[in-house]
Amino acid sequence: METVSLCLLISATLSIQPDRTQFFRYEAFSLNCAVPGNFNGWAVRRNTSMGLRVLCEDGWGRPNGSSCINNRAYSADSGLYWCESEKECSNTLNITVNIGVVILESPALPVTEGDNVALRCSYKERYDEYSSSDFFATFYKDDVFIGKYARGEMILKNVPMSVNGFYNCEHPEHGKSPKSWLSVRARAQPSSEPPLMSLSNLVSTILLFLLYTAIAMLCIYTYRKWARAQAEAKRREPDHL
């Protein structure tokens, strides 16, 4: 499958609601492109089995400002999604619309090192309106068994960078979910360099320095004038010898 067209700068963030990349058939999801400044000139696109670099409005979604809404997802909607302008683009999201009855709910965007992350296994009969996680689910990372958890949920606490990988889950009777990539980004370290002074603080400091300098020069001038006056008065005093 063709990937995203040439992108000179990744300057936007594509997110999805609900916050996951796996969906049951006929579910709805909304894509939102967060762009610094004006959204004009940006478009949400996708690569799927139904076409490459297809715009949101071309038969699969409804544009709404910086969002694209898919009210009824089908298996053909599985693929890569992103937003782009003429030379800039966003991250990509790999969305899966599962024809089966089990999905893994995991964060679509990278989580931050040290956070707690919930992975949920959901089951839904084909014609049911709501899904359920009320069962013992088995979780895997990179096809390696992790464990079984009640209520279909596994909590990863204080996640390290080594948590990166492909995860999926299994219902005890109805099989496994597709795999989703979980990405962990490093937590930003506080800078050891002293913070730069703002322009307003710099101007205030300069003005204060000039004021103190003027006061000091005035004091010195006044003292010297007084000292000369005293010396002149003393010189004019009669000699009382």
TIGURO-640817 format. One line per 10 residues: number of its first residue (from 1); for each residue x, z, y of N, C-alpha, C. Coordinates in Angstrom, 2 decimals. Layout:
<pts>
NUM) X:Z:Y:X:Z:Y:X:Z:Y; ...
</pts>
This chain:
<pts>
1) 0.84:0.00:-1.20:0.00:0.00:0.00:0.87:0.00:1.25; 0.51:-0.79:2.20:1.24:-0.87:3.47:1.13:0.47:4.19; 2.20:0.90:4.82:2.18:2.14:5.58:1.88:1.86:7.03; 1.96:2.91:7.84:1.65:2.80:9.26:2.59:1.81:9.93; 2.09:1.06:10.89:2.91:0.09:11.61:4.01:0.79:12.40; 4.97:0.00:12.88:6.12:0.53:13.58:5.70:1.47:14.70; 6.26:2.67:14.65:5.92:3.70:15.64:7.20:4.20:16.28; 7.32:4.07:17.59:8.54:4.47:18.28:8.55:5.95:18.63; 7.37:6.58:18.69:7.32:7.99:19.10:6.07:8.64:18.52; 6.27:9.74:17.79:5.13:10.52:17.30:4.79:11.56:18.36
11) 3.73:11.30:19.11:3.41:12.15:20.27:2.01:12.73:20.21; 1.31:12.55:19.08:-0.06:13.06:18.95:-0.19:13.78:17.61; -1.25:14.58:17.48:-1.50:15.31:16.24:-2.89:14.97:15.73; -2.97:14.47:14.52:-4.25:14.20:13.89:-4.62:15.37:13.00; -5.80:15.96:13.24:-6.31:17.06:12.41:-7.64:16.65:11.82; -8.14:17.45:10.89:-9.38:17.12:10.20:-10.23:18.37:10.02; -11.52:18.19:10.14:-12.49:19.26:9.88:-13.51:18.77:8.86; -13.76:19.55:7.78:-13.10:20.80:7.40:-11.60:20.61:7.16; -10.84:21.71:7.31:-9.39:21.64:7.26:-8.90:21.54:5.81; -8.97:20.36:5.25:-8.49:20.07:3.90:-8.36:18.56:3.75
21) -7.72:18.14:2.68:-7.54:16.70:2.47:-8.27:16.20:1.24; -8.96:17.09:0.52:-9.77:16.67:-0.63:-11.25:16.91:-0.35; -12.08:15.93:-0.72:-13.52:16.02:-0.47:-14.29:15.51:-1.68; -15.49:16.07:-1.84:-16.42:15.52:-2.83:-17.08:14.27:-2.25; -17.56:13.41:-3.12:-18.33:12.25:-2.66:-19.55:12.70:-1.86; -19.82:11.95:-0.82:-20.97:12.13:0.07:-20.79:13.28:1.07; -19.62:13.93:1.05:-19.34:14.94:2.08:-19.00:14.23:3.40; -19.10:14.99:4.49:-18.73:14.47:5.82:-17.42:15.12:6.27; -16.65:14.38:7.05:-15.47:14.96:7.67:-15.25:14.31:9.03; -14.53:15.03:9.90:-14.27:14.55:11.25:-12.77:14.60:11.52
31) -12.25:13.49:12.03:-10.83:13.39:12.38:-10.70:13.52:13.90; -9.75:14.34:14.33:-9.56:14.52:15.77:-8.10:14.28:16.14; -7.89:13.43:17.14:-6.54:13.11:17.59:-6.26:13.85:18.90; -5.33:14.79:18.84:-4.93:15.55:20.04:-3.78:14.83:20.70; -4.05:14.30:21.91:-3.06:13.49:22.62:-2.77:14.14:23.97; -1.49:14.35:24.32:-1.17:14.86:25.65:-1.56:13.85:26.71; -2.30:14.31:27.72:-2.71:13.39:28.78:-4.01:12.69:28.45; -4.06:11.40:28.72:-5.29:10.62:28.60:-5.37:9.96:27.22; -6.57:10.04:26.58:-6.76:9.45:25.26:-6.93:7.94:25.31; -7.16:7.38:26.48:-7.39:5.93:26.60:-6.25:5.14:25.97
41) -6.60:4.12:25.20:-5.60:3.28:24.55:-5.24:3.73:23.15; -5.77:4.88:22.72:-5.51:5.38:21.37:-6.67:5.03:20.45; -6.37:4.87:19.15:-7.40:4.55:18.17:-7.06:5.22:16.84; -8.10:5.66:16.12:-7.93:6.20:14.77:-8.00:5.04:13.78; -7.02:4.97:12.90:-6.96:3.89:11.92:-6.73:4.47:10.52; -6.83:3.59:9.52:-6.59:4.04:8.15:-6.09:2.89:7.29; -5.40:3.24:6.20:-5.03:2.33:5.13:-5.74:2.80:3.86; -6.64:2.01:3.32:-7.32:2.34:2.08:-7.43:1.08:1.23; -8.09:1.21:0.07:-8.31:0.04:-0.78:-9.25:-0.96:-0.11; -9.94:-0.52:0.96:-10.88:-1.39:1.66:-10.25:-2.15:2.82
51) -8.95:-1.92:3.06:-8.29:-2.64:4.15:-7.15:-1.86:4.76; -6.28:-2.57:5.50:-5.11:-1.97:6.12:-5.28:-1.91:7.63; -4.88:-0.79:8.21:-4.92:-0.55:9.66:-6.34:-0.80:10.22; -7.34:-0.30:9.50:-8.73:-0.52:9.89:-9.16:0.51:10.93; -9.74:0.03:12.03:-10.19:0.92:13.09:-11.36:1.79:12.64; -11.51:2.93:13.29:-12.57:3.88:12.97:-13.94:3.22:13.00; -14.19:2.35:13.93:-15.54:1.80:14.11:-15.85:0.63:13.20; -14.88:0.20:12.39:-15.09:-0.99:11.57:-15.71:-0.65:10.22; -16.92:-0.11:10.25:-17.69:0.06:9.03:-17.51:1.36:8.27; -16.56:2.21:8.68:-16.38:3.43:7.90:-16.53:4.71:8.72
61) -16.47:4.64:10.04:-16.55:5.84:10.85:-17.25:5.59:12.17; -17.56:6.68:12.84:-18.21:6.60:14.15:-17.31:7.25:15.19; -16.74:6.46:16.15:-15.86:7.05:17.17:-16.64:7.93:18.13; -16.02:9.03:18.54:-16.63:9.95:19.50:-15.52:10.54:20.36; -15.16:9.84:21.43:-14.03:10.28:22.26:-12.75:10.18:21.47; -12.06:11.33:21.30:-10.81:11.35:20.56:-11.03:11.64:19.08; -12.30:11.64:18.63:-12.62:11.93:17.24:-13.17:10.71:16.53; -13.13:10.77:15.20:-13.77:9.75:14.36:-14.52:10.50:13.27; -15.81:10.24:13.13:-16.66:10.99:12.22:-17.09:10.10:11.06; -16.84:10.58:9.84:-17.33:9.92:8.64:-18.45:10.78:8.08
71) -19.68:10.33:8.19:-20.83:11.14:7.81:-21.10:11.16:6.31; -20.54:10.22:5.57:-20.81:10.15:4.13:-19.62:9.47:3.46; -18.78:10.29:2.83:-17.53:9.77:2.28:-17.73:9.24:0.87; -17.03:8.14:0.57:-17.04:7.53:-0.76:-15.60:7.48:-1.29; -15.45:7.22:-2.59:-14.11:7.19:-3.18:-13.24:6.13:-2.51; -13.86:5.06:-2.00:-13.09:4.01:-1.32:-12.52:4.48:0.01; -12.95:5.65:0.49:-12.41:6.19:1.74:-11.11:6.95:1.53; -10.65:7.07:0.29:-9.36:7.72:0.01:-8.22:6.87:0.58; -7.26:7.52:1.23:-6.12:6.79:1.77:-5.45:7.51:2.91; -4.63:6.78:3.65:-3.88:7.34:4.79:-4.65:7.14:6.09
81) -4.65:8.17:6.93:-5.33:8.13:8.22:-4.34:8.57:9.30; -4.45:7.97:10.49:-3.61:8.34:11.62:-4.26:7.82:12.91; -3.71:8.21:14.06:-4.14:7.60:15.33:-2.91:7.01:16.01; -3.13:5.97:16.81:-2.00:5.27:17.41:-2.40:4.64:18.74; -1.38:4.43:19.56:-1.51:3.62:20.77:-0.60:2.40:20.56; -0.23:1.73:21.62:0.56:0.50:21.47:1.91:0.77:20.82; 2.60:1.85:21.23:3.94:2.14:20.71:4.08:3.56:20.19; 3.02:4.35:20.25:3.07:5.74:19.82:2.05:5.98:18.73; 2.25:7.07:17.97:1.31:7.37:16.90:1.30:8.87:16.62; 0.52:9.25:15.63:0.41:10.65:15.22:1.01:10.81:13.82
91) 0.92:12.03:13.30:1.18:12.27:11.89:0.13:11.53:11.04; 0.37:11.41:9.77:-0.62:10.82:8.86:-1.23:11.91:7.98; -2.49:11.71:7.58:-3.16:12.58:6.62:-3.55:11.74:5.41; -3.21:12.24:4.23:-3.55:11.55:2.98:-4.82:12.18:2.43; -5.94:11.50:2.62:-7.25:12.04:2.27:-7.71:11.49:0.93; -8.24:12.40:0.08:-8.76:12.01:-1.22:-10.23:12.36:-1.33; -11.05:11.37:-1.64:-12.47:11.61:-1.93:-12.61:11.51:-3.45; -12.85:12.64:-4.10:-12.78:12.73:-5.55:-14.10:12.31:-6.20; -14.02:11.46:-7.22:-15.22:11.10:-7.96:-15.57:12.16:-9.00; -14.65:13.12:-9.21:-14.89:14.21:-10.15:-15.64:15.36:-9.51
101) -15.65:16.50:-10.20:-16.46:17.65:-9.76:-15.60:18.84:-9.33; -14.26:18.68:-9.30:-13.37:19.78:-8.91:-12.41:19.28:-7.83; -12.28:20.04:-6.75:-11.31:19.72:-5.71:-10.51:20.98:-5.35; -9.35:20.78:-4.76:-8.52:21.85:-4.22:-8.66:21.85:-2.71; -9.01:22.98:-2.14:-9.08:23.11:-0.69:-7.79:23.76:-0.21; -6.96:23.01:0.49:-5.68:23.51:1.01:-5.48:22.95:2.41; -4.67:23.62:3.27:-4.51:23.17:4.65:-4.00:21.74:4.74; -4.61:20.97:5.65:-4.23:19.57:5.81:-2.90:19.43:6.55; -2.68:20.27:7.56:-1.45:20.21:8.35:-0.43:21.22:7.83; 0.85:21.05:8.15:1.86:22.01:7.71:1.55:23.42:8.20
111) 1.80:24.41:7.33:1.65:25.81:7.71:3.01:26.32:8.17; 3.03:27.48:8.81:4.27:28.03:9.36:4.88:29.05:8.42; 6.17:28.97:8.26:6.91:29.91:7.43:6.56:31.35:7.81; 6.22:32.16:6.80:5.85:33.55:7.03:4.36:33.79:7.11; 3.57:32.73:7.19:2.10:32.88:7.23:1.55:33.17:5.83; 0.29:33.64:5.80:-0.45:33.75:4.54:-1.34:32.51:4.42; -1.36:31.90:3.23:-2.08:30.65:3.02:-3.04:30.81:1.84; -4.29:30.40:2.04:-5.30:30.47:0.98:-5.51:29.09:0.37; -5.45:29.02:-0.95:-5.79:27.81:-1.70:-7.05:28.11:-2.50; -8.05:27.24:-2.39:-9.33:27.51:-3.05:-9.72:26.35:-3.96
121) -10.15:26.69:-5.15:-10.62:25.70:-6.11:-12.15:25.65:-6.03; -12.71:24.46:-5.83:-14.16:24.33:-5.66:-14.74:23.38:-6.71; -15.92:23.76:-7.18:-16.64:22.97:-8.19:-18.01:22.60:-7.64; -18.43:21.36:-7.90:-19.73:20.91:-7.41:-20.31:19.88:-8.37; -21.50:20.15:-8.85:-22.20:19.16:-9.67:-22.51:17.93:-8.82; -22.62:16.81:-9.42:-22.69:15.54:-8.70:-23.83:15.49:-7.68; -24.94:16.10:-7.99:-26.09:15.98:-7.09:-26.45:17.30:-6.41; -25.57:18.30:-6.57:-25.80:19.57:-5.86:-25.43:19.43:-4.40; -26.08:20.24:-3.56:-25.77:20.19:-2.13:-24.55:21.03:-1.80; -24.37:22.15:-2.51:-23.29:23.07:-2.18:-22.31:23.21:-3.34
131) -21.07:23.51:-3.00:-20.03:23.74:-4.01:-19.89:25.25:-4.25; -19.16:25.59:-5.31:-18.96:27.00:-5.67:-17.51:27.22:-6.07; -17.01:28.43:-5.78:-15.68:28.84:-6.23:-15.77:30.12:-7.06; -16.95:30.44:-7.55:-17.19:31.68:-8.28:-16.83:31.52:-9.76; -15.52:31.36:-10.01:-15.03:31.23:-11.38:-13.54:31.53:-11.39; -12.99:31.78:-12.57:-11.54:31.98:-12.72:-10.88:30.60:-12.70; -10.06:30.36:-11.67:-9.40:29.06:-11.52:-7.93:29.19:-11.87; -7.41:28.15:-12.50:-5.98:28.07:-12.81:-5.30:27.19:-11.78; -4.16:27.65:-11.25:-3.45:26.90:-10.22:-2.09:26.43:-10.73; -1.69:25.25:-10.24:-0.42:24.65:-10.63:0.33:24.18:-9.37
141) 1.66:24.25:-9.48:2.52:23.65:-8.45:3.47:22.69:-9.15; 3.45:21.43:-8.71:4.30:20.40:-9.33:4.14:20.40:-10.85; 2.87:20.54:-11.30:2.49:20.52:-12.71:2.97:21.74:-13.50; 3.46:22.76:-12.80:3.90:24.00:-13.46:2.85:25.08:-13.23; 2.45:25.77:-14.29:1.44:26.82:-14.23:1.87:27.94:-13.28; 0.97:28.36:-12.39:1.24:29.50:-11.49:0.50:30.73:-11.97; -0.83:30.61:-12.19:-1.61:31.75:-12.64:-3.09:31.46:-12.54; -3.88:32.43:-13.03:-5.33:32.35:-12.95:-5.82:33.39:-11.95; -6.80:32.99:-11.14:-7.27:33.85:-10.07:-8.80:33.86:-10.03; -9.34:35.07:-9.79:-10.79:35.22:-9.70:-11.32:34.60:-8.42
151) -12.59:34.28:-8.44:-13.30:33.70:-7.28:-12.65:32.40:-6.80; -11.88:31.78:-7.68:-11.34:30.46:-7.39:-10.34:30.39:-6.26; -9.74:31.53:-5.90:-8.87:31.53:-4.71:-7.52:32.17:-5.02; -6.47:31.54:-4.55:-5.11:32.07:-4.65:-4.54:32.22:-3.24; -4.01:33.40:-2.93:-3.40:33.67:-1.61:-1.89:33.66:-1.75; -1.25:32.79:-1.01:0.21:32.78:-0.92:0.61:33.59:0.31; 1.31:34.70:0.10:1.63:35.60:1.19:3.05:35.37:1.71; 3.16:35.45:3.04:4.47:35.36:3.69:5.26:34.16:3.14; 4.68:32.98:3.26:5.22:31.81:2.55:6.62:31.44:3.02; 7.54:31.19:2.08:8.87:30.66:2.41:8.85:29.14:2.39
161) 9.96:28.53:2.78:10.06:27.08:2.78:9.96:26.51:1.36; 10.31:27.31:0.36:10.30:26.82:-1.02:8.89:26.59:-1.56; 7.86:26.97:-0.80:6.48:26.76:-1.23:6.09:25.28:-1.15; 6.84:24.47:-0.40:6.56:23.03:-0.33:6.36:22.45:-1.73; 5.30:21.64:-1.90:5.10:21.01:-3.19:3.69:20.48:-3.37; 3.44:19.88:-4.54:2.12:19.36:-4.89:1.36:20.43:-5.67; 0.15:20.75:-5.19:-0.68:21.77:-5.83:-1.97:21.15:-6.34; -2.46:21.70:-7.45:-3.81:21.39:-7.89:-4.36:22.58:-8.67; -5.65:22.50:-9.00:-6.29:23.63:-9.67:-7.16:23.10:-10.81; -7.64:24.05:-11.65:-8.41:23.65:-12.83:-9.59:24.59:-13.03
171) -10.74:24.01:-13.24:-11.94:24.75:-13.63:-11.88:25.00:-15.14; -12.33:26.18:-15.63:-12.20:26.47:-17.06:-12.97:25.51:-17.96; -13.98:24.80:-17.44:-14.79:23.92:-18.27:-14.81:22.46:-17.79; -14.54:22.24:-16.50:-14.79:20.92:-15.93:-13.53:20.19:-15.45; -12.37:20.65:-15.85:-11.17:19.89:-15.61:-10.44:20.23:-14.31; -9.47:19.36:-13.98:-8.56:19.61:-12.86:-8.97:18.85:-11.61; -8.46:19.35:-10.49:-8.61:18.66:-9.21:-7.48:17.66:-9.04; -7.58:16.74:-8.07:-6.41:15.94:-7.69:-5.33:16.84:-7.09; -4.16:16.27:-6.84:-3.05:17.02:-6.25:-3.03:16.83:-4.74; -2.62:17.90:-4.05:-2.42:17.83:-2.58:-1.06:18.41:-2.25
181) -0.43:17.81:-1.25:0.89:18.28:-0.80:0.71:19.41:0.20; 1.37:20.54:-0.06:1.39:21.66:0.87:2.76:21.70:1.53; 2.77:21.63:2.87:4.03:21.57:3.62:4.18:22.83:4.46; 5.41:23.37:4.48:5.73:24.55:5.27:6.80:24.18:6.29; 6.55:24.49:7.56:7.54:24.23:8.61:8.22:25.53:9.01; 9.45:25.43:9.45:10.22:26.62:9.84:9.62:27.25:11.09; 9.63:28.57:11.12:9.16:29.29:12.30:10.19:29.14:13.42; 9.72:28.88:14.63:10.62:28.71:15.78:11.38:30.00:16.05; 12.70:29.88:16.20:13.53:31.03:16.48:13.61:31.28:17.98; 13.55:32.56:18.40:13.68:32.84:19.84:15.04:32.42:20.35
191) 15.07:31.83:21.52:16.31:31.34:22.10:17.19:32.49:22.54; 18.52:32.39:22.25:19.47:33.41:22.68:19.95:33.18:24.11; 19.65:32.02:24.66:20.07:31.71:26.02:19.13:32.38:27.02; 19.67:32.83:28.16:18.80:33.43:29.17:17.80:32.41:29.69; 16.57:32.84:29.97:15.57:31.89:30.45:15.95:31.29:31.80; 15.63:30.04:31.99:15.90:29.38:33.26:14.99:29.94:34.34; 15.55:30.10:35.56:14.78:30.62:36.67:13.83:29.54:37.18; 12.60:29.93:37.44:11.63:28.97:37.95:11.99:28.59:39.38; 11.46:27.46:39.85:11.76:26.97:41.18:11.32:27.96:42.25; 10.12:28.56:42.08:9.63:29.51:43.08:10.52:30.75:43.14
201) 10.98:31.24:41.96:11.87:32.40:41.96:13.22:32.05:42.57; 13.70:30.83:42.32:14.97:30.41:42.89:14.90:30.36:44.41; 13.81:29.77:44.94:13.63:29.69:46.39:13.55:31.08:47.00; 12.79:31.99:46.35:12.66:33.36:46.85:14.00:34.07:46.88; 14.81:33.85:45.83:16.13:34.50:45.76:17.04:33.99:46.87; 17.02:32.68:47.12:17.86:32.10:48.18:17.44:32.63:49.55; 16.13:32.66:49.81:15.63:33.17:51.10:16.00:34.63:51.29; 15.89:35.43:50.21:16.25:36.85:50.29:17.72:37.02:50.57; 18.55:36.18:49.93:20.00:36.24:50.17:20.32:35.90:51.62; 19.68:34.85:52.16:19.91:34.47:53.55:19.47:35.56:54.50
211) 18.36:36.23:54.19:17.88:37.31:55.06:18.85:38.48:55.07; 19.31:38.88:53.86:20.28:39.98:53.80:21.57:39.61:54.53; 22.01:38.36:54.39:23.23:37.91:55.07:23.07:37.98:56.59; 21.89:37.52:57.10:21.63:37.56:58.54:21.62:38.98:59.06; 20.97:39.90:58.29:20.93:41.32:58.71:22.33:41.91:58.73; 23.14:41.59:57.73:24.50:42.12:57.67:25.33:41.61:58.84; 25.20:40.30:59.16:25.96:39.74:60.28:25.50:40.35:61.60; 24.18:40.60:61.74:23.68:41.23:62.96:24.21:42.64:63.12; 24.28:43.39:62.00:24.81:44.75:62.05:26.28:44.76:62.45; 27.05:43.81:61.85:28.48:43.72:62.17:28.67:43.36:63.65
221) 27.87:42.38:64.15:27.96:41.97:65.55:27.62:43.13:66.48; 26.54:43.88:66.15:26.12:45.01:66.98:27.19:46.09:67.00; 27.78:46.38:65.82:28.81:47.41:65.75:30.04:47.02:66.57; 30.46:45.76:66.44:31.64:45.32:67.19:31.38:45.37:68.69; 30.18:45.00:69.12:29.85:45.06:70.54:29.86:46.49:71.04; 29.32:47.40:70.23:29.32:48.82:70.61:30.74:49.35:70.67; 31.59:48.93:69.69:32.97:49.42:69.65:33.74:48.92:70.87; 33.53:47.66:71.27:34.22:47.15:72.47:33.77:47.90:73.73; 32.47:48.19:73.79:31.95:48.93:74.95:32.58:50.31:75.02; 32.70:50.97:73.87:33.31:52.31:73.84:34.77:52.25:74.26
231) 35.47:51.22:73.76:36.88:51.09:74.12:37.05:50.81:75.61; 36.16:49.97:76.18:36.23:49.65:77.60:35.94:50.87:78.45; 34.96:51.69:78.03:34.62:52.91:78.78:35.76:53.90:78.73; 36.39:54.00:77.59:37.50:54.93:77.47:38.68:54.50:78.32; 38.88:53.16:78.42:39.99:52.66:79.22:39.77:52.93:80.69; 38.54:52.95:81.15:38.25:53.16:82.56:38.20:54.65:82.96; 38.24:55.56:82.01:38.20:56.98:82.35:39.47:57.35:83.12; 39.39:58.22:84.23:40.57:58.65:84.98:41.49:59.50:84.12; 42.79:59.40:84.47:43.77:60.20:83.74:43.78:61.58:84.34; 43.46:62.65:83.56:43.35:64.04:84.04:44.62:64.82:83.79
241) 45.72:64.15:83.59:46.96:64.89:83.41:47.31:65.64:84.69
</pts>
